[in-house]
Amino acid sequence: MSTLTLPGAPSPGRRQDATVIGLVSLAHGMSHFSQLLLAPLFPWLKDHFAVSYAELGFLLTIFFVVSCIVQTLSGFWVDRYGPRPILFTGLTALGVAALGYASSQSYWSLAAFSVLAGFGNGVFHPVDFTLLNRKVNQTRLGHAYSAHGISGSLGWALAPALLVPITLAASWRVALVCAALLIFSVIVVLWLQRERLTVEVLPVAPPPPGQVAEGSLAFLAIPAVWMCFGFFFFLAGALSIVQSFAPEAARQLHAVPAHLAAMCLTVYMVSSAGGTLAGGFLASDPERAERVVGAAFAMAAAVALVIALASVPALAVPVLFGAMGFSSGLAGPSRDLLVKRSAPDNATGRVYGVVYSGLDIGQAIVPLLIGTLMDHQAWRSVWLVLAALQTALIVSAFSVRRVRRTLVAAAVPA
């Protein structure tokens, strides 16, 4: 039975949509949770393995380079085999990688399991957005994207909130075992609801006007796809700074007590989830997507500059992290609409795979630069780079809009 909504057919029920959104969001939360399995533990891993921040940043580079490759390929796999088997493969790889991290006896063992974790992480955006776009009624897609973004922010927030206390109470190895158990628990939940995640693989047929052939690379000729790719590259760079290095850089700049600095990332992520919830309502009008994204990241860049250049009381630093997180989260649903409006309907997996690989490339490259700045104690420069990346996001969002409008105008007969 097809899961597509045909013209004139009744729209899927709210309960069905809510179930699909919940399951997809739960899986997405585990993807983001797994991206931060190592970063909150850097202080302990640095001492245990006697490595530098740059070497720890290289583990993230390995993770995201592999994720980038797999994300691009998984878009084709999803279009050909359907999203469900790809989803379970990715989650299983993440769970095994977490156990591998916990048992690692050397830095290079951590690096090897970063490869496996990157493989698991690479499948999620093509899987998630194919499921949401194919199974959720169009009128509820803005809220679906909002829930999807919130789950990612909560996954990021959960990682330090779970791993750091367990590490303090027991050890970093115990913390990573607990993380693996959580991932496998989610796999069980999704397996019990696996019928909800079924999407019929459409047969290969001659494409209608405006579409691309199955397995074709013709979508790569769409300029807006590459503009979206660039947008996600800058977004990933900004995220990697916030997740891995910004709390420590802010602590050094403003003499923030260690317990307050440890709160900053969780405050950012929880606030980002709140911003994403509000952003779901703003995304109800796709025509204003670029303006919402531009305004939100302008506010985030302003906060980053305040932390970089102003004399800020230590108690205000977590509050500023919260403001920056809310602003960034506000852009989330509208950001996802930018991609949907640039993707042919029958190439969803491929387009999301290529576009979101920009996330992985950004998160692979930027930690190397920022890790070097951290090793040289260039705390202020870390925050200035963050502000510059957030400013680049504003330019990128409006570039997507300009390219799309140019193509539409060219397609209209004189």
Secondary structure, 3 states (H helix, E strand, C coil): CCCCCCCCCCCCCHHHHHHHHHHHHHHHHHHHHHHCCCHHHHHHHHHHHCCCHHHHHHHHHHHHHHHHHHHHHHHHHHHHHCHHHHHHHHHHHHHHHHHHHHHCCCHHHHHHHHHHHHHHHCCHHHHHHHHHHHHCCHHHHHHHHHHHHHHHHHHHHHHHHHHHHHHHHCCHHHHHHHHHHHHHHHHHHHHHCHHHHCCCCCCCCCCCCCCCCCCCCHHHHCHHHHHHHHHHHHHHHHHHHHHHCHHHHHHHHHCCCHHHHHHHHHHHHHHHHHHHHHHHHHCCCHHHHHHHHHHHHHHHHHHHHHHHHCCCCCCHHHHHHHHHHHHHHHCHHHHHHHHHCCCCHHHHHHHHHHHHHHHHHHHHHHHHHHHHHHHCCCHHHHHHHHHHHHHHHHHHHHHHHHHHHHHHHHHCCC
